Amino acid sequence: RLAIAHQFNNRLSVHLSVNRNEQALHLLSSSDIGLPNDVWLPAYRRIEPPKAWQANALLHYQFSENLSLTYSIFYKKMENLTRFPFGNTLPSLNSYIDFNWLRKLILGNGSAKGGELDLQYKNTRLVAQLAYTLSDYQRMFPEVEEGMPFPFAFNQRHNLSFSSNYQFH
């Protein structure tokens, strides 16, 4: 990981970072019975570990002692992602026993990009935070959708959240 930060004054700062990640496990997800059903598969010689590059930029502005605003953007490129060729369905129990389903997995790539705006208020007893995220997660497998990018199953394009914490004395 490479990270750089610069504080222009007591109110304004900028942070930049680049990450390279590699994971020894693949996550295969299915929701064919209406409930999430995940299988963790270790990487092996036929299926290399998933790899990703991610870049982030963040701008932080402190309006006052109590109020701050943060804006961040990110881009992530992923390689060696796995998927079942027959959709979002896990193989049957018999497939688990003979392990033939492992040979049917397909490999592809993915990307993620987005930005977040975060407004935070703090005082001695209260911390309140309002955040909005706009993001796009895409996958691309040569055998799916004629090799064209398509939205990731758990893509959540817009996300608005509010949280608060009040400390009683």
Salt bridges, closest charged atoms under 4 A:
GLU48 OE1 - LYS51 NZ 3.63
ASP136 OD1 - ARG157 NH1 3.83
